[in-house]
Amino acid sequence: MTNELTIDMLEGQLRAATLAGDVQALDALIADDVTFIDHLGRRVGKLEELEAHRTGILKLEELDVYDRVINLLDNAASVSLRARVSGTYYGEMFAAKIAYTRIWVCRQDVWRVIAVHYSMVTM
């Protein structure tokens, strides 16, 4: 079992690592068998996600989270939120509002993100 404070702390670590482009921290927080589904429906694995941060393809300058909901399960938790995000992607500036759903799972007493889906939103 877990509590909301654990997931809140992990979400904060994930946000900080994403903003810093900290590949080592991201590697520790993301499961090897994670699936990311982006706003265009493309599936990406852990290696591709980490490579985008490692090479600077994706650089975030802003990741302001609001409207977050955490749902706890026995050995997992779902997190849904909206965020204002800005930065560069392949050298092009972007700014967007995005809705995220993340699933955290606890395996052998270690919490990691196992699934991520995000969509662009207008609200």
MOPAC internal coordinates of N, CA, C and O (Angstrom, degrees):
PM7 1SCF
backbone

  N    0.0000 0     0.00 0     0.00 0    0    0    0
  C    1.4600 1     0.00 0     0.00 0    1    0    0
  C    1.5238 1   109.51 1     0.00 0    2    1    0
  O    1.2310 1   121.34 1   -23.69 1    3    2    1
  N    1.3039 1   115.05 1   156.31 1    3    2    1
  C    1.4527 1   120.81 1   177.77 1    5    3    2
  C    1.5102 1   109.11 1  -135.97 1    6    5    3
  O    1.2310 1   121.25 1    -1.34 1    7    6    5
  N    1.3091 1   115.22 1   178.66 1    7    6    5
  C    1.4465 1   118.65 1   175.15 1    9    7    6
  C    1.5253 1   108.90 1  -131.22 1   10    9    7
  O    1.2310 1   121.37 1   -11.27 1   11   10    9
  N    1.2826 1   114.99 1   168.73 1   11   10    9
  C    1.4611 1   121.00 1  -176.15 1   13   11   10
  C    1.5213 1   112.39 1   -63.63 1   14   13   11
  O    1.2310 1   120.04 1   148.77 1   15   14   13
  N    1.3223 1   117.52 1   -31.23 1   15   14   13
  C    1.4691 1   120.37 1   178.86 1   17   15   14
  C    1.5257 1   112.09 1   -64.37 1   18   17   15
  O    1.2310 1   120.05 1   143.31 1   19   18   17
  N    1.3204 1   117.52 1   -36.69 1   19   18   17
  C    1.4676 1   121.02 1   177.55 1   21   19   18
  C    1.5155 1   110.24 1   -62.09 1   22   21   19
  O    1.2310 1   120.55 1   131.34 1   23   22   21
  N    1.3233 1   116.55 1   -48.66 1   23   22   21
  C    1.4603 1   121.00 1  -178.50 1   25   23   22
  C    1.5318 1   110.17 1   -66.80 1   26   25   23
  O    1.2310 1   120.45 1   141.55 1   27   26   25
  N    1.3278 1   116.74 1   -38.45 1   27   26   25
  C    1.4632 1   120.69 1   177.29 1   29   27   26
  C    1.5296 1   110.46 1   -60.06 1   30   29   27
  O    1.2310 1   120.20 1   137.07 1   31   30   29
  N    1.3300 1   117.22 1   -42.93 1   31   30   29
  C    1.4572 1   121.79 1   178.75 1   33   31   30
  C    1.5367 1   110.51 1   -64.06 1   34   33   31
  O    1.2310 1   120.35 1   135.23 1   35   34   33
  N    1.3292 1   116.94 1   -44.77 1   35   34   33
  C    1.4683 1   121.06 1   178.81 1   37   35   34
  C    1.5212 1   111.59 1   -62.89 1   38   37   35
  O    1.2310 1   120.65 1   139.20 1   39   38   37
  N    1.3159 1   116.35 1   -40.80 1   39   38   37
  C    1.4666 1   120.33 1   177.60 1   41   39   38
  C    1.5286 1   110.40 1   -61.92 1   42   41   39
  O    1.2310 1   120.25 1   140.74 1   43   42   41
  N    1.3294 1   117.13 1   -39.26 1   43   42   41
  C    1.4638 1   120.83 1   177.03 1   45   43   42
  C    1.5150 1   112.01 1   -64.79 1   46   45   43
  O    1.2310 1   120.54 1   139.90 1   47   46   45
  N    1.3333 1   116.56 1   -40.10 1   47   46   45
  C    1.4619 1   120.50 1   177.53 1   49   47   46
  C    1.5298 1   110.58 1   -65.28 1   50   49   47
  O    1.2310 1   120.47 1   138.61 1   51   50   49
  N    1.3253 1   116.71 1   -41.39 1   51   50   49
  C    1.4593 1   121.02 1   179.34 1   53   51   50
  C    1.5242 1   110.68 1   -64.20 1   54   53   51
  O    1.2310 1   120.19 1   136.98 1   55   54   53
  N    1.3231 1   117.25 1   -43.02 1   55   54   53
  C    1.4655 1   121.54 1   178.27 1   57   55   54
  C    1.5283 1   110.54 1   -61.01 1   58   57   55
  O    1.2310 1   120.53 1   131.97 1   59   58   57
  N    1.3304 1   116.60 1   -48.03 1   59   58   57
  C    1.4733 1   120.88 1  -178.98 1   61   59   58
  C    1.5312 1   110.98 1   -62.53 1   62   61   59
  O    1.2310 1   120.21 1   136.50 1   63   62   61
  N    1.3169 1   117.21 1   -43.50 1   63   62   61
  C    1.4645 1   120.61 1  -179.61 1   65   63   62
  C    1.5267 1   111.08 1   -65.85 1   66   65   63
  O    1.2310 1   120.42 1   141.55 1   67   66   65
  N    1.3216 1   116.80 1   -38.45 1   67   66   65
  C    1.4616 1   120.96 1   178.91 1   69   67   66
  C    1.5174 1   110.59 1   -64.97 1   70   69   67
  O    1.2310 1   120.15 1   133.59 1   71   70   69
  N    1.3215 1   117.32 1   -46.41 1   71   70   69
  C    1.4634 1   120.82 1   179.47 1   73   71   70
  C    1.5248 1   112.28 1   -63.96 1   74   73   71
  O    1.2310 1   120.58 1   143.68 1   75   74   73
  N    1.3281 1   116.49 1   -36.32 1   75   74   73
  C    1.4660 1   120.58 1  -178.56 1   77   75   74
  C    1.5250 1   112.55 1   -82.97 1   78   77   75
  O    1.2310 1   120.43 1   169.05 1   79   78   77
  N    1.3334 1   116.78 1   -10.95 1   79   78   77
  C    1.4610 1   119.20 1  -174.13 1   81   79   78
  C    1.5162 1   111.17 1    65.00 1   82   81   79
  O    1.2310 1   120.71 1  -148.96 1   83   82   81
  N    1.3351 1   116.24 1    31.04 1   83   82   81
  C    1.4579 1   123.19 1  -176.51 1   85   83   82
  C    1.5275 1   109.53 1   -80.60 1   86   85   83
  O    1.2310 1   120.72 1   -88.20 1   87   86   85
  N    1.3195 1   116.23 1    91.80 1   87   86   85
  C    1.4631 1   122.23 1  -174.55 1   89   87   86
  C    1.5222 1   111.37 1   -63.89 1   90   89   87
  O    1.2310 1   119.96 1   143.34 1   91   90   89
  N    1.3212 1   117.69 1   -36.66 1   91   90   89
  C    1.4645 1   120.57 1   179.63 1   93   91   90
  C    1.5292 1   110.78 1   -63.60 1   94   93   91
  O    1.2310 1   120.09 1   135.17 1   95   94   93
  N    1.3286 1   117.44 1   -44.83 1   95   94   93
  C    1.4649 1   120.87 1   178.57 1   97   95   94
  C    1.5283 1   110.50 1   -67.23 1   98   97   95
  O    1.2310 1   120.36 1   138.07 1   99   98   97
  N    1.3277 1   116.91 1   -41.93 1   99   98   97
  C    1.4706 1   119.94 1   178.00 1  101   99   98
  C    1.5276 1   110.55 1   -61.15 1  102  101   99
  O    1.2310 1   120.46 1   138.56 1  103  102  101
  N    1.3151 1   116.72 1   -41.44 1  103  102  101
  C    1.4597 1   121.34 1   178.78 1  105  103  102
  C    1.5236 1   111.00 1   -58.32 1  106  105  103
  O    1.2310 1   120.35 1   140.37 1  107  106  105
  N    1.3288 1   116.94 1   -39.63 1  107  106  105
  C    1.4644 1   121.57 1  -179.61 1  109  107  106
  C    1.5271 1   112.46 1   -72.68 1  110  109  107
  O    1.2310 1   119.98 1   151.70 1  111  110  109
  N    1.3206 1   117.65 1   -28.30 1  111  110  109
  C    1.4689 1   121.79 1  -176.25 1  113  111  110
  C    1.5233 1   113.84 1   -90.93 1  114  113  111
  O    1.2310 1   120.11 1   163.14 1  115  114  113
  N    1.3240 1   117.40 1   -16.86 1  115  114  113
  C    1.4616 1   121.85 1  -174.94 1  117  115  114
  C    1.5226 1   109.44 1  -109.44 1  118  117  115
  O    1.2310 1   120.51 1   -49.33 1  119  118  117
  N    1.3270 1   116.63 1   130.67 1  119  118  117
  C    1.4667 1   121.82 1   178.88 1  121  119  118
  C    1.5261 1   110.35 1   -66.77 1  122  121  119
  O    1.2310 1   120.87 1   -31.66 1  123  122  121
  N    1.3127 1   115.94 1   148.34 1  123  122  121
  C    1.4644 1   120.34 1   179.08 1  125  123  122
  C    1.5254 1   111.92 1   -61.10 1  126  125  123
  O    1.2310 1   120.12 1   148.37 1  127  126  125
  N    1.3331 1   117.38 1   -31.63 1  127  126  125
  C    1.4612 1   121.56 1  -177.73 1  129  127  126
  C    1.5352 1   112.92 1  -100.12 1  130  129  127
  O    1.2310 1   120.71 1  -153.40 1  131  130  129
  N    1.3193 1   116.26 1    26.60 1  131  130  129
  C    1.4651 1   121.48 1   179.01 1  133  131  130
  C    1.5270 1   111.04 1   -64.18 1  134  133  131
  O    1.2310 1   121.31 1   -28.37 1  135  134  133
  N    1.3221 1   115.10 1   151.63 1  135  134  133
  C    1.4623 1   121.48 1   170.32 1  137  135  134
  C    1.5141 1   107.91 1  -124.37 1  138  137  135
  O    1.2310 1   120.63 1   -56.69 1  139  138  137
  N    1.3250 1   116.41 1   123.31 1  139  138  137
  C    1.4561 1   123.16 1   171.79 1  141  139  138
  C    1.5206 1   107.08 1  -101.90 1  142  141  139
  O    1.2310 1   120.20 1   -45.73 1  143  142  141
  N    1.3213 1   117.23 1   134.27 1  143  142  141
  C    1.4589 1   121.30 1   171.12 1  145  143  142
  C    1.5158 1   106.52 1  -121.43 1  146  145  143
  O    1.2310 1   121.09 1   -60.62 1  147  146  145
  N    1.3385 1   115.51 1   119.38 1  147  146  145
  C    1.4632 1   119.40 1  -174.93 1  149  147  146
  C    1.5246 1   111.97 1   -87.69 1  150  149  147
  O    1.2310 1   121.21 1     2.90 1  151  150  149
  N    1.3247 1   115.30 1  -177.10 1  151  150  149
  C    1.4637 1   122.10 1  -175.15 1  153  151  150
  C    1.5295 1   113.11 1   -66.41 1  154  153  151
  O    1.2310 1   120.15 1   167.52 1  155  154  153
  N    1.3325 1   117.32 1   -12.48 1  155  154  153
  C    1.4658 1   121.35 1   176.77 1  157  155  154
  C    1.5269 1   111.78 1  -103.11 1  158  157  155
  O    1.2310 1   120.50 1  -175.71 1  159  158  157
  N    1.3283 1   116.64 1     4.29 1  159  158  157
  C    1.4525 1   120.95 1   179.27 1  161  159  158
  C    1.5166 1   114.63 1    84.72 1  162  161  159
  O    1.2310 1   119.98 1  -172.34 1  163  162  161
  N    1.3266 1   117.64 1     7.66 1  163  162  161
  C    1.4643 1   121.29 1   179.61 1  165  163  162
  C    1.5271 1   110.11 1   -77.71 1  166  165  163
  O    1.2310 1   120.87 1   -38.42 1  167  166  165
  N    1.3230 1   115.93 1   141.58 1  167  166  165
  C    1.4581 1   121.56 1   175.92 1  169  167  166
  C    1.5215 1   109.29 1   -96.70 1  170  169  167
  O    1.2310 1   121.62 1   -44.79 1  171  170  169
  N    1.3235 1   114.50 1   135.21 1  171  170  169
  C    1.4555 1   121.39 1   179.97 1  173  171  170
  C    1.5153 1   107.36 1  -133.89 1  174  173  171
  O    1.2310 1   120.65 1   -37.41 1  175  174  173
  N    1.3198 1   116.37 1   142.59 1  175  174  173
  C    1.4554 1   121.53 1   176.70 1  177  175  174
  C    1.5153 1   111.79 1   -97.94 1  178  177  175
  O    1.2310 1   121.49 1     3.04 1  179  178  177
  N    1.3121 1   114.76 1  -176.96 1  179  178  177
  C    1.4563 1   121.28 1  -177.16 1  181  179  178
  C    1.5280 1   111.91 1   -61.96 1  182  181  179
  O    1.2310 1   120.10 1   135.34 1  183  182  181
  N    1.3146 1   117.41 1   -44.66 1  183  182  181
  C    1.4621 1   120.04 1  -177.41 1  185  183  182
  C    1.5211 1   111.91 1   -59.56 1  186  185  183
  O    1.2310 1   120.32 1   136.63 1  187  186  185
  N    1.3271 1   116.99 1   -43.37 1  187  186  185
  C    1.4667 1   120.65 1   179.82 1  189  187  186
  C    1.5335 1   111.28 1   -66.65 1  190  189  187
  O    1.2310 1   120.72 1   139.40 1  191  190  189
  N    1.3129 1   116.24 1   -40.60 1  191  190  189
  C    1.4710 1   120.36 1   179.62 1  193  191  190
  C    1.5331 1   110.65 1   -64.07 1  194  193  191
  O    1.2310 1   120.51 1   132.71 1  195  194  193
  N    1.3179 1   116.63 1   -47.29 1  195  194  193
  C    1.4612 1   119.72 1   179.89 1  197  195  194
  C    1.5258 1   111.37 1   -65.15 1  198  197  195
  O    1.2310 1   120.27 1   142.90 1  199  198  197
  N    1.3224 1   117.09 1   -37.10 1  199  198  197
  C    1.4648 1   120.82 1   179.50 1  201  199  198
  C    1.5301 1   111.14 1   -63.22 1  202  201  199
  O    1.2310 1   120.13 1   142.30 1  203  202  201
  N    1.3284 1   117.36 1   -37.70 1  203  202  201
  C    1.4648 1   120.79 1   178.26 1  205  203  202
  C    1.5261 1   110.88 1   -60.59 1  206  205  203
  O    1.2310 1   120.41 1   142.62 1  207  206  205
  N    1.3247 1   116.82 1   -37.38 1  207  206  205
  C    1.4677 1   120.56 1   177.91 1  209  207  206
  C    1.5291 1   110.97 1   -78.05 1  210  209  207
  O    1.2310 1   120.36 1   138.22 1  211  210  209
  N    1.3158 1   116.93 1   -41.78 1  211  210  209
  C    1.4652 1   121.71 1  -177.36 1  213  211  210
  C    1.5286 1   111.64 1   -61.10 1  214  213  211
  O    1.2310 1   120.45 1   137.87 1  215  214  213
  N    1.3253 1   116.75 1   -42.13 1  215  214  213
  C    1.4629 1   121.54 1  -175.74 1  217  215  214
  C    1.5211 1   113.37 1   -87.84 1  218  217  215
  O    1.2310 1   120.20 1   170.21 1  219  218  217
  N    1.3279 1   117.22 1    -9.79 1  219  218  217
  C    1.4613 1   120.04 1  -177.91 1  221  219  218
  C    1.5150 1   113.39 1    83.84 1  222  221  219
  O    1.2310 1   120.09 1  -171.40 1  223  222  221
  N    1.3344 1   117.43 1     8.60 1  223  222  221
  C    1.4759 1   120.03 1   174.88 1  225  223  222
  C    1.5170 1   109.14 1   -56.14 1  226  225  223
  O    1.2310 1   120.63 1   138.10 1  227  226  225
  N    1.3372 1   116.39 1   -41.90 1  227  226  225
  C    1.4605 1   122.63 1   177.94 1  229  227  226
  C    1.5164 1   108.72 1  -116.42 1  230  229  227
  O    1.2310 1   120.90 1   -57.76 1  231  230  229
  N    1.3285 1   115.89 1   122.24 1  231  230  229
  C    1.4627 1   122.38 1   175.29 1  233  231  230
  C    1.5159 1   107.83 1  -131.50 1  234  233  231
  O    1.2310 1   120.69 1   -61.72 1  235  234  233
  N    1.3133 1   116.29 1   118.28 1  235  234  233
  C    1.4600 1   120.43 1   178.55 1  237  235  234
  C    1.5144 1   110.11 1   -96.77 1  238  237  235
  O    1.2310 1   121.18 1   -43.45 1  239  238  237
  N    1.3186 1   115.36 1   136.55 1  239  238  237
  C    1.4575 1   121.92 1   175.79 1  241  239  238
  C    1.5204 1   111.16 1  -106.96 1  242  241  239
  O    1.2310 1   120.94 1   153.18 1  243  242  241
  N    1.3237 1   115.81 1   -26.82 1  243  242  241
  C    1.4719 1   121.82 1  -178.23 1  245  243  242
  C    1.5174 1   108.14 1  -136.98 1  246  245  243
  O    1.2310 1   120.86 1   -43.44 1  247  246  245
  N    1.3201 1   115.96 1   136.56 1  247  246  245
  C    1.4565 1   122.66 1   173.95 1  249  247  246
  C    1.5198 1   106.59 1  -150.58 1  250  249  247
  O    1.2310 1   121.39 1  -100.17 1  251  250  249
  N    1.3316 1   114.94 1    79.83 1  251  250  249
  C    1.4605 1   121.57 1  -176.62 1  253  251  250
  C    1.5187 1   109.59 1   -97.03 1  254  253  251
  O    1.2310 1   120.98 1   -68.30 1  255  254  253
  N    1.3158 1   115.74 1   111.70 1  255  254  253
  C    1.4574 1   123.18 1  -175.70 1  257  255  254
  C    1.5189 1   110.18 1   -88.66 1  258  257  255
  O    1.2310 1   121.07 1   -42.63 1  259  258  257
  N    1.3239 1   115.55 1   137.37 1  259  258  257
  C    1.4613 1   121.06 1   172.43 1  261  259  258
  C    1.5216 1   108.71 1  -146.88 1  262  261  259
  O    1.2310 1   120.65 1   -16.92 1  263  262  261
  N    1.2940 1   116.36 1   163.08 1  263  262  261
  C    1.4592 1   122.26 1   175.05 1  265  263  262
  C    1.5289 1   111.91 1    57.43 1  266  265  263
  O    1.2310 1   120.28 1  -130.24 1  267  266  265
  N    1.3260 1   117.08 1    49.76 1  267  266  265
  C    1.4634 1   121.39 1  -178.25 1  269  267  266
  C    1.5190 1   111.15 1   -93.86 1  270  269  267
  O    1.2310 1   121.13 1   -41.31 1  271  270  269
  N    1.3407 1   115.45 1   138.69 1  271  270  269
  C    1.4589 1   122.69 1   176.41 1  273  271  270
  C    1.5285 1   108.01 1  -128.06 1  274  273  271
  O    1.2310 1   120.81 1   -50.92 1  275  274  273
  N    1.3268 1   116.05 1   129.08 1  275  274  273
  C    1.4637 1   122.20 1   177.43 1  277  275  274
  C    1.5203 1   108.27 1  -111.97 1  278  277  275
  O    1.2310 1   120.75 1   -52.02 1  279  278  277
  N    1.3308 1   116.17 1   127.98 1  279  278  277
  C    1.4680 1   122.25 1   175.72 1  281  279  278
  C    1.5205 1   107.82 1  -116.59 1  282  281  279
  O    1.2310 1   120.75 1   -57.60 1  283  282  281
  N    1.3323 1   116.18 1   122.40 1  283  282  281
  C    1.4568 1   121.53 1  -176.26 1  285  283  282
  C    1.5237 1   110.97 1   -93.86 1  286  285  283
  O    1.2310 1   121.26 1   -38.51 1  287  286  285
  N    1.3298 1   115.19 1   141.49 1  287  286  285
  C    1.4543 1   123.77 1   174.41 1  289  287  286
  C    1.5323 1   107.10 1  -125.18 1  290  289  287
  O    1.2310 1   119.57 1     4.90 1  291  290  289
  N    1.3210 1   118.42 1  -175.10 1  291  290  289
  C    1.4700 1   119.86 1  -177.86 1  293  291  290
  C    1.5244 1   112.26 1   -60.24 1  294  293  291
  O    1.2310 1   119.81 1   120.12 1  295  294  293
  N    1.3053 1   117.98 1   -59.88 1  295  294  293
  C    1.4633 1   122.02 1  -179.19 1  297  295  294
  C    1.5142 1   111.10 1  -123.59 1  298  297  295
  O    1.2310 1   120.90 1  -150.50 1  299  298  297
  N    1.3179 1   115.88 1    29.50 1  299  298  297
  C    1.4604 1   120.76 1  -178.73 1  301  299  298
  C    1.5217 1   109.17 1  -155.41 1  302  301  299
  O    1.2310 1   121.86 1   -12.95 1  303  302  301
  N    1.3114 1   114.04 1   167.05 1  303  302  301
  C    1.4609 1   120.21 1   175.97 1  305  303  302
  C    1.5173 1   107.86 1  -151.11 1  306  305  303
  O    1.2310 1   121.01 1   -36.73 1  307  306  305
  N    1.3191 1   115.67 1   143.27 1  307  306  305
  C    1.4661 1   119.68 1   172.80 1  309  307  306
  C    1.5211 1   107.56 1  -107.83 1  310  309  307
  O    1.2310 1   121.66 1   -37.53 1  311  310  309
  N    1.3149 1   114.42 1   142.47 1  311  310  309
  C    1.4568 1   121.08 1   178.68 1  313  311  310
  C    1.5210 1   106.89 1  -128.07 1  314  313  311
  O    1.2310 1   120.89 1   -55.42 1  315  314  313
  N    1.3166 1   115.90 1   124.58 1  315  314  313
  C    1.4663 1   119.94 1   173.06 1  317  315  314
  C    1.5135 1   107.48 1  -119.99 1  318  317  315
  O    1.2310 1   121.36 1   -40.97 1  319  318  317
  N    1.3222 1   115.00 1   139.03 1  319  318  317
  C    1.4592 1   119.12 1  -177.20 1  321  319  318
  C    1.5144 1   109.89 1  -157.87 1  322  321  319
  O    1.2310 1   121.78 1   -13.61 1  323  322  321
  N    1.2953 1   114.21 1   166.39 1  323  322  321
  C    1.4549 1   121.02 1   169.26 1  325  323  322
  C    1.5208 1   107.11 1  -118.89 1  326  325  323
  O    1.2310 1   121.17 1   -29.21 1  327  326  325
  N    1.3380 1   115.37 1   150.79 1  327  326  325
  C    1.4601 1   119.94 1  -177.67 1  329  327  326
  C    1.5196 1   110.40 1  -147.61 1  330  329  327
  O    1.2310 1   121.59 1   -30.91 1  331  330  329
  N    1.3249 1   114.56 1   149.09 1  331  330  329
  C    1.4640 1   121.14 1   167.91 1  333  331  330
  C    1.5181 1   106.16 1   -93.78 1  334  333  331
  O    1.2310 1   121.08 1   -54.42 1  335  334  333
  N    1.3251 1   115.55 1   125.58 1  335  334  333
  C    1.4551 1   121.45 1  -174.44 1  337  335  334
  C    1.5135 1   108.84 1  -128.73 1  338  337  335
  O    1.2310 1   120.85 1   -41.93 1  339  338  337
  N    1.3317 1   115.98 1   138.07 1  339  338  337
  C    1.4626 1   119.72 1   172.75 1  341  339  338
  C    1.5173 1   108.54 1  -147.70 1  342  341  339
  O    1.2310 1   121.66 1   -22.30 1  343  342  341
  N    1.3201 1   114.42 1   157.70 1  343  342  341
  C    1.4476 1   120.85 1   179.58 1  345  343  342
  C    1.5046 1   110.04 1   163.72 1  346  345  343
  O    1.2310 1   120.99 1    31.26 1  347  346  345
  N    1.3373 1   115.71 1  -148.74 1  347  346  345
  C    1.4618 1   120.49 1   176.98 1  349  347  346
  C    1.5187 1   109.25 1  -127.85 1  350  349  347
  O    1.2310 1   121.44 1   -33.46 1  351  350  349
  N    1.3227 1   114.84 1   146.54 1  351  350  349
  C    1.4535 1   123.05 1   175.75 1  353  351  350
  C    1.5166 1   106.72 1  -134.50 1  354  353  351
  O    1.2310 1   120.62 1   -63.19 1  355  354  353
  N    1.3178 1   116.43 1   116.81 1  355  354  353
  C    1.4663 1   122.46 1  -172.22 1  357  355  354
  C    1.5283 1   110.87 1    52.26 1  358  357  355
  O    1.2310 1   120.73 1  -139.77 1  359  358  357
  N    1.3261 1   116.21 1    40.23 1  359  358  357
  C    1.4489 1   121.31 1   176.40 1  361  359  358
  C    1.5167 1   115.92 1    80.79 1  362  361  359
  O    1.2310 1   120.09 1   174.95 1  363  362  361
  N    1.3155 1   117.44 1    -5.05 1  363  362  361
  C    1.4658 1   121.80 1   179.95 1  365  363  362
  C    1.5285 1   109.70 1   -97.75 1  366  365  363
  O    1.2310 1   120.80 1   -47.91 1  367  366  365
  N    1.3371 1   116.08 1   132.09 1  367  366  365
  C    1.4603 1   120.91 1   177.63 1  369  367  366
  C    1.5222 1   109.77 1   -68.74 1  370  369  367
  O    1.2310 1   120.75 1   -35.09 1  371  370  369
  N    1.3273 1   116.17 1   144.91 1  371  370  369
  C    1.4619 1   121.24 1   174.35 1  373  371  370
  C    1.5195 1   109.28 1  -146.46 1  374  373  371
  O    1.2310 1   121.43 1   -23.61 1  375  374  373
  N    1.3067 1   114.88 1   156.39 1  375  374  373
  C    1.4611 1   123.29 1   172.46 1  377  375  374
  C    1.5134 1   106.55 1  -147.80 1  378  377  375
  O    1.2310 1   120.59 1   -45.41 1  379  378  377
  N    1.3294 1   116.47 1   134.59 1  379  378  377
  C    1.4588 1   119.77 1  -175.82 1  381  379  378
  C    1.5201 1   110.37 1  -156.29 1  382  381  379
  O    1.2310 1   121.77 1   -18.68 1  383  382  381
  N    1.3079 1   114.21 1   161.32 1  383  382  381
  C    1.4624 1   121.71 1   167.54 1  385  383  382
  C    1.5232 1   105.34 1  -105.11 1  386  385  383
  O    1.2310 1   121.23 1   -49.91 1  387  386  385
  N    1.3305 1   115.25 1   130.09 1  387  386  385
  C    1.4560 1   120.39 1  -173.71 1  389  387  386
  C    1.5243 1   109.48 1  -130.49 1  390  389  387
  O    1.2310 1   121.09 1   -39.24 1  391  390  389
  N    1.3307 1   115.53 1   140.76 1  391  390  389
  C    1.4649 1   121.94 1   171.20 1  393  391  390
  C    1.5210 1   107.52 1  -101.75 1  394  393  391
  O    1.2310 1   120.85 1   -51.16 1  395  394  393
  N    1.3145 1   115.98 1   128.84 1  395  394  393
  C    1.4628 1   122.62 1  -179.07 1  397  395  394
  C    1.5251 1   110.06 1  -115.45 1  398  397  395
  O    1.2310 1   120.75 1   -33.83 1  399  398  397
  N    1.3022 1   116.18 1   146.17 1  399  398  397
  C    1.4564 1   123.03 1   163.21 1  401  399  398
  C    1.5153 1   106.53 1  -126.98 1  402  401  399
  O    1.2310 1   120.88 1   -52.83 1  403  402  401
  N    1.3234 1   115.93 1   127.17 1  403  402  401
  C    1.4588 1   121.30 1   177.82 1  405  403  402
  C    1.5181 1   108.77 1  -125.91 1  406  405  403
  O    1.2310 1   120.94 1   -36.47 1  407  406  405
  N    1.3220 1   115.82 1   143.53 1  407  406  405
  C    1.4582 1   121.49 1   173.61 1  409  407  406
  C    1.5266 1   107.55 1  -115.33 1  410  409  407
  O    1.2310 1   121.69 1   -55.91 1  411  410  409
  N    1.3221 1   114.37 1   124.09 1  411  410  409
  C    1.4587 1   122.07 1   174.60 1  413  411  410
  C    1.5217 1   107.70 1  -101.89 1  414  413  411
  O    1.2310 1   120.22 1   -40.30 1  415  414  413
  N    1.3297 1   117.19 1   139.70 1  415  414  413
  C    1.4589 1   121.49 1   177.57 1  417  415  414
  C    1.5267 1   108.81 1  -131.32 1  418  417  415
  O    1.2310 1   121.19 1   -35.47 1  419  418  417
  N    1.3206 1   115.32 1   144.53 1  419  418  417
  C    1.4612 1   120.82 1   178.44 1  421  419  418
  C    1.5300 1   108.11 1  -105.39 1  422  421  419
  O    1.2310 1   121.44 1   -62.67 1  423  422  421
  N    1.3349 1   114.85 1   117.33 1  423  422  421
  C    1.4607 1   121.99 1   176.76 1  425  423  422
  C    1.5226 1   107.43 1  -124.02 1  426  425  423
  O    1.2310 1   120.44 1   -53.46 1  427  426  425
  N    1.3092 1   116.76 1   126.54 1  427  426  425
  C    1.4626 1   122.08 1  -179.88 1  429  427  426
  C    1.5293 1   111.12 1    50.97 1  430  429  427
  O    1.2310 1   121.20 1  -135.67 1  431  430  429
  N    1.3313 1   115.32 1    44.33 1  431  430  429
  C    1.4720 1   123.80 1   177.07 1  433  431  430
  C    1.5236 1   114.39 1    65.72 1  434  433  431
  O    1.2310 1   119.70 1  -160.40 1  435  434  433
  N    1.3346 1   118.18 1    19.60 1  435  434  433
  C    1.4563 1   121.77 1   177.60 1  437  435  434
  C    1.5292 1   108.06 1  -123.06 1  438  437  435
  O    1.2310 1   121.21 1   -53.33 1  439  438  437
  N    1.3393 1   115.29 1   126.67 1  439  438  437
  C    1.4603 1   121.64 1   179.31 1  441  439  438
  C    1.5180 1   110.22 1   -90.17 1  442  441  439
  O    1.2310 1   121.18 1   -47.40 1  443  442  441
  N    1.3516 1   115.35 1   132.60 1  443  442  441
  C    1.4603 1   121.14 1   177.05 1  445  443  442
  C    1.5206 1   109.59 1  -146.29 1  446  445  443
  O    1.2310 1   121.34 1   -24.93 1  447  446  445
  N    1.3184 1   115.05 1   155.07 1  447  446  445
  C    1.4658 1   121.37 1   175.31 1  449  447  446
  C    1.5235 1   108.25 1   -76.39 1  450  449  447
  O    1.2310 1   120.62 1   -51.21 1  451  450  449
  N    1.3382 1   116.41 1   128.79 1  451  450  449
  C    1.4605 1   121.74 1  -178.93 1  453  451  450
  C    1.5307 1   112.19 1  -110.74 1  454  453  451
  O    1.2310 1   120.20 1   159.24 1  455  454  453
  N    1.3229 1   117.22 1   -20.76 1  455  454  453
  C    1.4714 1   120.13 1  -179.77 1  457  455  454
  C    1.5224 1   109.43 1  -152.31 1  458  457  455
  O    1.2310 1   121.35 1   -38.84 1  459  458  457
  N    1.3426 1   115.01 1   141.16 1  459  458  457
  C    1.4663 1   122.03 1   177.65 1  461  459  458
  C    1.5198 1   107.85 1  -139.91 1  462  461  459
  O    1.2310 1   121.39 1   -45.66 1  463  462  461
  N    1.3197 1   114.95 1   134.34 1  463  462  461
  C    1.4582 1   120.53 1   172.87 1  465  463  462
  C    1.5214 1   106.66 1  -135.09 1  466  465  463
  O    1.2310 1   120.50 1   -42.20 1  467  466  465
  N    1.3167 1   116.65 1   137.80 1  467  466  465
  C    1.4650 1   118.17 1   176.09 1  469  467  466
  C    1.5187 1   110.80 1  -142.27 1  470  469  467
  O    1.2310 1   122.55 1   -28.57 1  471  470  469
  N    1.3280 1   112.72 1   151.43 1  471  470  469
  C    1.4570 1   121.95 1  -179.23 1  473  471  470
  C    1.5069 1   109.39 1  -138.02 1  474  473  471
  O    1.2310 1   120.80 1   -29.66 1  475  474  473
  N    1.3181 1   116.07 1   150.34 1  475  474  473
  C    1.4622 1   120.74 1   173.24 1  477  475  474
  C    1.5342 1   107.77 1   -74.66 1  478  477  475
  O    1.2310 1   120.70 1   -37.18 1  479  478  477
  N    1.3357 1   116.26 1   142.82 1  479  478  477
  C    1.4549 1   121.32 1   177.96 1  481  479  478
  C    1.5284 1   109.53 1  -132.07 1  482  481  479
  O    1.2310 1   120.96 1   -18.41 1  483  482  481
  N    1.3043 1   115.77 1   161.59 1  483  482  481
  C    1.4616 1   120.46 1   179.79 1  485  483  482
  C    1.5071 1   113.13 1  -105.07 1  486  485  483
  O    1.2310 1   119.66 1   170.26 1  487  486  485
  N    1.3486 1   118.25 1    -9.74 1  487  486  485
  C    1.4601 1   119.79 1  -177.66 1  489  487  486
  C    1.4926 1   113.28 1   -92.79 1  490  489  487
  O    1.2310 1   120.10 1   180.00 1  491  490  489

